[in-house]
Structures are given as C-alpha cells and as structure tokens.
Amino acid sequence: MYDSILLPIDEAAAESSLLYHAAELANWDDASVELLYVADTSRDSVTVDTSGDVIDALVREGEDVVDEARGVLDSLGVEYTTSIEQGRPAETIVEYAEKQDHDLIAMPTHGREGLSRYLLGSVTGKVVRLAPMPVLTAPIDEEGFEFPYGGILLPTDGSDTALRAARHGLDFAAELDADVHVITVTEDSMLASAGDAVGEGEGAAQEAIDDVAAAAESRGIDVTSHVETGDTEEEMLACLEREGLDAVVMGATGRSGLDRVLLGSVAEKIVRAADVPVVTVGGD
C-alpha cells in the first residue's frame, strides 16, 4: 500500500502515539520511514559558538528531536532515515515529500494548546490542502490507535476527488481485511435553501453512495451505507462513534455550490475533530 512514509516531527510529535502508529503501519506494509525536522525560518534563529563551530540553534534543536525519535524507531525495528531542512514548515514538508517520492505523509493534529508547534498556524491543515499524496493525520494526545484497522469510514459527496479517495480507502481496507462503511450527508441548510431541488439532492446523495458501492463490488468488498441529513461534520463523527470505526479515508476537497453534499473544508474539520486516524487524499 505504502512504500515510503514521511514523518515530520517536532518536540511533541517525537513523543506522541503518532510515531508508534506510523511505525506500526511501516512494519505492517514493509515500508521505510523518513523522520523530517523542519527548522522554521519564520521563527527567530540564533547562532551559538560551541568549540569553535557556529551552529544554528534551530538546527541543533532539530538534531535533538530527531535523536529522540530515532530511539523509538530503533526499539520498534523500523527501517528509517532522517533529515533536517530549513524553511516554512508546511511548504517545506510538501516539497520535500514530492522530491523524495514519499507516498504518504503522517502528521499530528489536535491536542492540548501549545503542545505541538506543527499545530500552531495550522501547519497540518496546510499540508492536507497542499499535498498531492495521501496524508495520515492523528490526534497527538491520544494514548494509542487500533491497528490493523477493523473498520474504515469512507465519506463521499459524489465528486471525483471523493471517489478517488474512496477507491484508495477500499484498496487499504482490502489489504487490512477491514469492514467498510460509506457515508454521504445532505445538510439541512442546503435542503432548506434548495426548495424544489430537495429530491435532486437526495438523488445525488444516493448516486454518490452507489458509485462507491460499485467500486467496492469490483474489489469483492461489501460495504455498509449511510445516507444522513444534518450537519456534515456532526453526522460523520457520530457514525464513527456509533459504529466503532478505527479510521477515516476521505478526499481533501469536494464539491462546491448548492449541489454539493460534502464541502472540502469538512475534511479539515474532521481532521481536527476525529479521535481516530484520518487519511486525506488530494491531488488530481
């Protein structure tokens, strides 16, 4: 499924369950991991003189963080490399992932305020929007995550991006032998403003489900379908909890305008709010 995972880290991420989860995924998929620390050039940087050598303090900080994470991966038997880059975190992470041909980026999401600098300035959110490859996000302050996933939620709005993400999720589920639930949500506000288009909106919702079901059938996978009406984020999170699912795979963008069921911004909301890993799939 994945051959090369890029794991950007800072002080908090180096101690989080995300590091262990990425290691589990790498071991399961026989993938390599690259630890990346980005010395944020938007921060004030100072230099210090140590034994005649001038060292950038941010780079030295990165070396300490990488060393800590290295110890965790060594203990878990993961094949890995390390790198320290300078630049603006989100842009640097995405550019580096493309340059090094990584096929997955793993990033931390919500946590206690101030816990991770990657959460400040919405670095993770920017990576989700910008990355052409899938991005796995997971809450930084959770104690651990179920893996292999026993159940995966695939949200869809019928857009090409959502269907591409669903196919990615179906391939993932097939390898994991996981249960698959597909959900589409029509929002109350959309239906109220659409008037005579209510039936058309409901038909589009069912069509979105049918498209994913057809992709699942071609892979020999049975899916459980959910067509809901209400707040998109709330309905998806409720489905996650009600069905006891372990992960979400969804498009990073979606439809716009009255005919949409799922807004692209919902992906970022789910990334921030879900207490399970979320894989967002962007790109063309």
Sine and cosine of phi, psi and omega as CSV:
sin_phi,cos_phi,sin_psi,cos_psi,sin_omega,cos_omega
0.00,0.00,-0.81,0.59,0.05,-1.00
-0.82,-0.58,0.66,-0.75,0.03,-1.00
-0.97,-0.25,-0.52,0.85,-0.13,-0.99
-0.59,-0.81,0.88,-0.47,-0.08,-1.00
-0.94,-0.34,0.81,-0.59,0.09,-1.00
-1.00,-0.08,0.82,-0.57,-0.04,-1.00
-0.87,-0.50,1.00,-0.02,0.08,-1.00
-0.93,0.37,0.69,-0.72,-0.06,-1.00
-0.73,-0.68,0.45,-0.89,0.24,-0.97
-0.74,-0.67,-0.25,-0.97,-0.10,-1.00
-0.85,0.52,-0.66,0.76,-0.05,-1.00
-0.98,0.19,-0.68,0.74,-0.04,-1.00
-0.89,0.45,-0.47,0.88,0.00,-1.00
-0.92,0.38,-0.29,0.96,-0.01,-1.00
-0.93,-0.36,0.09,1.00,-0.18,-0.98
-1.00,-0.05,0.21,-0.98,0.07,-1.00
-0.92,0.40,-0.36,0.93,0.02,-1.00
-0.87,0.50,-0.64,0.77,0.01,-1.00
-0.88,0.48,-0.70,0.71,0.03,-1.00
-0.92,0.39,-0.62,0.78,-0.01,-1.00
-0.91,0.40,-0.69,0.73,0.04,-1.00
-0.88,0.47,-0.60,0.80,0.03,-1.00
-0.92,0.39,-0.66,0.75,0.06,-1.00
-0.86,0.51,-0.72,0.69,-0.01,-1.00
-0.89,0.45,-0.69,0.73,0.00,-1.00
-0.90,0.45,-0.69,0.72,0.01,-1.00
-0.90,0.43,-0.65,0.76,0.00,-1.00
-0.90,0.43,-0.63,0.78,-0.11,-0.99
-0.99,-0.16,0.09,1.00,-0.04,-1.00
0.81,0.58,0.69,0.72,-0.03,-1.00
-0.97,-0.24,0.35,-0.93,0.10,-0.99
-0.99,-0.11,0.39,-0.92,0.01,-1.00
-0.86,-0.52,0.66,-0.75,0.17,-0.99
-0.89,-0.47,0.87,-0.50,0.09,-1.00
-0.99,0.16,0.79,-0.61,-0.01,-1.00
-0.82,-0.57,0.83,-0.55,0.15,-0.99
-0.94,-0.35,0.79,-0.61,0.03,-1.00
-0.97,-0.26,0.92,-0.40,0.11,-0.99
-0.96,0.27,0.96,-0.29,-0.17,-0.99
-0.94,0.34,0.95,-0.31,-0.03,-1.00
-0.97,0.25,-0.09,1.00,0.11,-0.99
-0.99,0.14,-0.17,0.99,0.09,-1.00
-1.00,-0.03,0.35,-0.94,0.10,-0.99
-0.92,0.38,0.76,-0.66,0.01,-1.00
-0.89,-0.45,0.63,-0.77,0.02,-1.00
-0.82,-0.58,0.34,-0.94,0.07,-1.00
-0.90,-0.44,0.53,-0.85,0.02,-1.00
-0.78,-0.62,0.50,-0.87,-0.01,-1.00
-0.98,-0.21,0.90,-0.44,0.00,-1.00
-0.81,-0.59,0.91,-0.42,0.01,-1.00
0.79,0.61,0.62,0.78,0.06,-1.00
1.00,0.07,-0.09,1.00,0.00,-1.00
-0.98,-0.22,0.71,-0.70,0.07,-1.00
-1.00,-0.04,0.86,-0.51,-0.09,-1.00
-0.84,-0.54,0.75,-0.66,0.09,-1.00
-0.93,0.36,0.82,-0.57,-0.10,-1.00
-0.88,0.47,-0.56,0.83,0.00,-1.00
-0.94,0.34,-0.61,0.79,0.06,-1.00
-0.92,0.40,-0.66,0.75,0.03,-1.00
-0.89,0.45,-0.64,0.77,0.07,-1.00
-0.86,0.50,-0.67,0.74,0.02,-1.00
-0.89,0.46,-0.62,0.79,0.02,-1.00
-0.89,0.46,-0.63,0.77,0.03,-1.00
-0.91,0.42,-0.68,0.74,-0.01,-1.00
-0.91,0.42,-0.71,0.70,0.00,-1.00
-0.89,0.46,-0.65,0.76,0.01,-1.00
-0.87,0.49,-0.64,0.77,0.02,-1.00
-0.91,0.43,-0.72,0.70,0.01,-1.00
-0.92,0.39,-0.55,0.84,0.02,-1.00
-0.85,0.53,-0.65,0.76,0.00,-1.00
-0.89,0.46,-0.62,0.79,0.03,-1.00
-0.91,0.42,-0.74,0.68,-0.03,-1.00
-0.92,0.39,-0.58,0.81,0.07,-1.00
-0.86,0.51,-0.67,0.74,-0.04,-1.00
-0.93,0.36,-0.37,0.93,-0.04,-1.00
-0.98,-0.17,0.00,1.00,0.06,-1.00
0.94,0.35,0.56,0.83,-0.04,-1.00
-1.00,-0.08,0.68,-0.73,0.12,-0.99
-0.97,0.25,0.80,-0.60,-0.08,-1.00
-0.46,-0.89,0.32,-0.95,0.18,-0.98
-0.77,-0.64,0.15,-0.99,0.00,-1.00
-0.72,-0.70,0.43,-0.90,0.06,-1.00
-0.44,-0.90,0.53,-0.85,0.12,-0.99
-0.83,-0.56,0.83,-0.56,0.00,-1.00
-0.85,-0.53,0.32,-0.95,0.08,-1.00
-0.89,-0.45,0.60,-0.80,0.03,-1.00
0.47,-0.88,-0.19,-0.98,0.10,-0.99
-0.99,0.16,0.79,-0.62,-0.23,-0.97
-0.80,0.61,-0.82,0.57,-0.12,-0.99
-0.88,0.48,-0.77,0.64,-0.03,-1.00
-0.90,0.43,-0.64,0.77,-0.01,-1.00
-0.91,0.41,-0.66,0.75,0.00,-1.00
-0.87,0.49,-0.75,0.66,-0.04,-1.00
-0.91,0.41,-0.72,0.69,0.00,-1.00
-0.88,0.47,-0.64,0.77,-0.01,-1.00
-0.92,0.38,-0.66,0.75,0.02,-1.00
-0.87,0.49,-0.65,0.76,0.03,-1.00
-0.92,0.39,-0.71,0.71,-0.06,-1.00
-0.89,0.46,-0.60,0.80,-0.05,-1.00
-1.00,-0.08,0.10,0.99,0.06,-1.00
0.86,0.50,0.61,0.79,0.12,-0.99
-0.96,0.29,0.61,-0.79,0.00,-1.00
-0.96,-0.30,0.10,1.00,0.11,-0.99
-0.41,-0.91,0.67,-0.75,0.15,-0.99
-0.92,-0.39,0.72,-0.69,0.06,-1.00
-0.91,-0.40,0.81,-0.58,-0.11,-0.99
-0.72,-0.70,0.49,-0.87,0.10,-1.00
-0.98,0.18,0.44,-0.90,0.09,-1.00
-0.86,-0.51,-0.68,-0.73,-0.22,-0.98
-0.87,0.49,0.47,-0.88,0.03,-1.00
-0.18,-0.98,-0.19,-0.98,0.03,-1.00
-0.89,0.45,0.59,-0.81,-0.07,-1.00
-0.83,0.55,0.75,-0.66,0.04,-1.00
0.99,0.14,0.02,1.00,-0.09,-1.00
-0.93,0.37,-0.66,0.75,-0.03,-1.00
-0.73,-0.68,0.73,-0.69,0.03,-1.00
-0.92,0.38,-0.42,0.91,0.04,-1.00
-0.91,0.41,-0.38,0.93,0.02,-1.00
-0.99,0.13,-0.34,0.94,0.01,-1.00
-0.99,0.17,0.67,-0.74,-0.04,-1.00
0.95,0.32,0.23,0.97,0.09,-1.00
0.82,0.57,0.67,0.74,0.01,-1.00
-0.85,0.53,-0.73,0.68,-0.01,-1.00
-0.88,0.48,-0.68,0.73,0.02,-1.00
-0.87,0.49,-0.63,0.78,0.03,-1.00
-0.92,0.39,-0.64,0.77,0.04,-1.00
-0.89,0.46,-0.67,0.74,0.04,-1.00
-0.85,0.53,-0.67,0.74,-0.02,-1.00
-0.95,0.31,-0.59,0.81,-0.17,-0.99
-1.00,-0.02,-0.48,0.88,-0.18,-0.98
-0.94,0.34,0.76,-0.65,0.08,-1.00
-0.98,0.18,-0.27,0.96,0.03,-1.00
-0.98,-0.21,0.30,-0.96,0.02,-1.00
-0.86,0.52,0.52,-0.85,0.04,-1.00
-0.83,-0.56,0.85,-0.52,0.09,-1.00
-1.00,-0.09,0.85,-0.53,0.04,-1.00
-0.89,-0.46,0.53,-0.85,-0.01,-1.00
-0.49,-0.87,0.61,-0.79,-0.03,-1.00
-0.89,0.46,0.73,-0.69,-0.17,-0.99
-0.97,0.26,-0.37,0.93,-0.09,-1.00
-0.97,-0.26,0.22,0.97,0.11,-0.99
-0.98,0.20,0.50,-0.87,-0.05,-1.00
-0.96,0.26,-0.43,0.91,0.00,-1.00
0.12,-0.99,0.17,-0.99,-0.06,-1.00
-0.76,-0.65,0.56,-0.83,0.04,-1.00
-0.93,0.36,0.78,-0.63,0.08,-1.00
-0.40,-0.92,0.67,-0.74,-0.04,1.00
-0.88,0.47,0.54,-0.84,-0.01,-1.00
-0.89,0.46,0.73,-0.69,0.06,-1.00
-1.00,-0.01,-0.41,0.91,0.00,-1.00
-0.53,-0.85,0.68,-0.73,-0.05,-1.00
-0.81,-0.59,0.69,-0.73,0.06,-1.00
-0.99,-0.17,0.77,-0.64,0.04,-1.00
-0.90,-0.45,0.99,-0.15,0.09,-1.00
-0.97,0.25,0.55,-0.83,0.04,-1.00
-0.56,-0.83,0.51,-0.86,0.14,-0.99
-0.82,-0.57,0.17,0.99,0.02,-1.00
1.00,0.05,-0.06,1.00,0.01,-1.00
-0.97,0.26,0.31,-0.95,0.03,-1.00
-0.87,0.49,-0.63,0.77,-0.01,-1.00
-0.90,0.44,-0.68,0.73,0.00,-1.00
-0.90,0.44,-0.64,0.76,0.00,-1.00
-0.93,0.37,-0.63,0.78,0.05,-1.00
-0.89,0.46,-0.67,0.74,0.04,-1.00
-0.90,0.43,-0.64,0.77,0.01,-1.00
-0.89,0.45,-0.66,0.75,0.04,-1.00
-0.89,0.45,-0.64,0.77,0.07,-1.00
-0.88,0.47,-0.70,0.72,0.01,-1.00
-0.90,0.43,-0.60,0.80,0.03,-1.00
-0.92,0.40,-0.65,0.76,0.05,-1.00
-0.89,0.45,-0.65,0.76,0.02,-1.00
-0.90,0.44,-0.73,0.68,-0.01,-1.00
-0.89,0.46,-0.62,0.78,0.00,-1.00
-0.89,0.46,-0.66,0.75,0.01,-1.00
-0.94,0.35,-0.53,0.85,-0.02,-1.00
-1.00,0.04,-0.22,0.97,-0.14,-0.99
0.85,0.53,0.69,0.72,-0.05,-1.00
-0.99,-0.12,0.47,-0.88,0.14,-0.99
-0.94,0.33,0.53,-0.85,-0.03,-1.00
-0.84,-0.54,0.77,-0.64,0.12,-0.99
-0.87,-0.50,0.75,-0.66,0.04,-1.00
-0.92,-0.40,0.69,-0.72,-0.06,-1.00
-0.73,-0.68,0.63,-0.78,0.20,-0.98
-0.74,-0.67,0.58,-0.81,-0.09,-1.00
-0.77,-0.64,0.82,-0.57,0.18,-0.98
-0.99,-0.14,0.78,-0.63,-0.10,-1.00
-0.99,0.13,0.58,-0.81,0.02,-1.00
-0.82,0.57,-0.68,0.73,-0.07,-1.00
-0.90,0.43,-0.60,0.80,0.02,-1.00
-0.92,0.39,-0.70,0.71,-0.03,-1.00
-0.92,0.39,-0.61,0.79,-0.02,-1.00
-0.91,0.42,-0.61,0.79,-0.05,-1.00
-1.00,0.09,-0.28,0.96,-0.09,-1.00
-0.99,0.11,-0.35,0.94,0.06,-1.00
0.88,0.48,-0.91,-0.42,-0.05,-1.00
-0.92,0.40,-0.23,0.97,-0.05,-1.00
-1.00,0.09,0.11,0.99,-0.03,-1.00
-0.85,0.52,-0.76,0.65,0.00,-1.00
-0.87,0.49,-0.63,0.78,0.03,-1.00
-0.89,0.46,-0.65,0.76,0.01,-1.00
-0.90,0.43,-0.66,0.76,0.02,-1.00
-0.92,0.40,-0.60,0.80,0.05,-1.00
-0.91,0.42,-0.63,0.78,0.03,-1.00
-0.90,0.43,-0.59,0.80,0.01,-1.00
-0.90,0.45,-0.71,0.71,0.01,-1.00
-0.92,0.39,-0.60,0.80,0.03,-1.00
-0.89,0.45,-0.63,0.78,0.03,-1.00
-0.88,0.47,-0.68,0.73,0.04,-1.00
-0.89,0.45,-0.69,0.73,-0.04,-1.00
-0.89,0.46,-0.61,0.80,0.01,-1.00
-0.88,0.48,-0.68,0.73,0.01,-1.00
-0.94,0.34,-0.63,0.77,0.02,-1.00
-0.88,0.48,-0.61,0.79,0.02,-1.00
-0.92,0.39,-0.66,0.75,0.05,-1.00
-0.90,0.44,-0.58,0.81,0.02,-1.00
-0.93,0.36,-0.67,0.74,-0.03,-1.00
-0.88,0.48,-0.62,0.79,0.00,-1.00
-0.91,0.41,-0.31,0.95,0.03,-1.00
-0.97,-0.23,0.07,1.00,-0.01,-1.00
0.95,0.32,0.51,0.86,-0.05,-1.00
-0.92,-0.39,0.74,-0.67,0.12,-0.99
-1.00,0.04,0.63,-0.77,0.02,-1.00
-0.83,-0.56,0.48,-0.88,0.15,-0.99
-0.98,-0.21,0.81,-0.59,-0.11,-0.99
-0.98,-0.20,0.58,-0.81,0.06,-1.00
-0.71,-0.70,0.88,-0.47,0.12,-0.99
-0.93,-0.38,0.93,-0.38,-0.13,-0.99
-0.86,-0.51,0.37,-0.93,0.11,-0.99
-0.82,-0.58,0.74,-0.68,-0.01,-1.00
0.52,-0.86,-0.41,-0.91,0.05,-1.00
-0.97,0.25,0.81,-0.59,-0.13,-0.99
-0.85,0.53,-0.78,0.62,-0.03,-1.00
-0.88,0.48,-0.72,0.69,-0.04,-1.00
-0.89,0.46,-0.66,0.75,-0.02,-1.00
-0.92,0.39,-0.63,0.78,0.02,-1.00
-0.92,0.38,-0.70,0.71,0.01,-1.00
-0.91,0.42,-0.60,0.80,0.03,-1.00
-0.91,0.42,-0.63,0.77,0.02,-1.00
-0.91,0.42,-0.67,0.75,0.05,-1.00
-0.82,0.57,-0.75,0.66,-0.06,-1.00
-0.95,0.31,-0.69,0.73,-0.07,-1.00
-0.89,0.45,-0.64,0.77,-0.06,-1.00
-1.00,-0.04,-0.10,1.00,0.01,-1.00
0.90,0.44,0.67,0.75,-0.06,-1.00
-0.99,0.10,0.40,-0.91,-0.16,-0.99
-0.97,-0.25,-0.23,0.97,-0.06,-1.00
-0.30,-0.95,0.28,-0.96,0.07,-1.00
-0.80,-0.60,0.66,-0.75,0.17,-0.98
-0.82,-0.57,0.85,-0.53,-0.10,-0.99
-0.49,-0.87,0.34,-0.94,0.05,-1.00
-0.94,0.33,0.55,-0.83,0.01,-1.00
-0.98,0.22,-0.33,0.94,0.06,-1.00
-0.71,-0.71,0.16,-0.99,0.00,-1.00
-0.43,-0.90,-0.35,-0.94,-0.01,-1.00
-0.93,0.37,0.35,-0.94,0.14,-0.99
-0.78,-0.63,0.39,-0.92,0.01,-1.00
1.00,-0.06,-0.07,-1.00,-0.09,-1.00
-0.91,0.42,-0.46,0.89,-0.10,-0.99
-0.99,0.12,-0.04,1.00,-0.05,-1.00
-0.98,0.21,0.47,-0.88,0.14,-0.99
-0.95,-0.30,-0.59,0.80,-0.05,-1.00
-0.82,-0.58,0.88,-0.48,0.06,-1.00
-0.98,0.18,0.53,-0.85,0.06,-1.00
-0.84,0.54,-0.56,0.83,-0.01,-1.00
-0.90,0.43,-0.36,0.93,0.02,-1.00
-0.89,0.46,-0.58,0.82,0.02,-1.00
-0.84,0.54,-0.71,0.71,0.01,-1.00
-0.91,0.41,-0.59,0.81,0.03,-1.00
-0.91,0.41,-0.67,0.74,0.02,-1.00
-0.91,0.41,-0.65,0.76,0.05,-1.00
-0.84,0.55,-0.67,0.74,-0.04,-1.00
-0.96,0.26,-0.56,0.83,-0.19,-0.98
-0.99,-0.14,-0.45,0.89,-0.10,-1.00
-0.93,0.36,0.60,-0.80,0.05,-1.00
-0.98,-0.17,0.28,0.96,0.09,-1.00
-0.81,-0.59,0.28,-0.96,0.05,-1.00
-0.87,0.49,0.59,-0.81,0.05,-1.00
-0.81,-0.59,0.80,-0.59,0.10,-1.00
-0.97,-0.25,0.90,-0.44,0.07,-1.00
-0.98,-0.18,0.64,-0.76,-0.06,-1.00
-0.87,-0.49,0.90,-0.43,0.01,-1.00
-0.93,-0.36,-0.53,-0.85,0.04,-1.00
0.98,0.20,0.03,-1.00,-0.03,-1.00
-1.00,-0.07,0.00,0.00,0.00,0.00
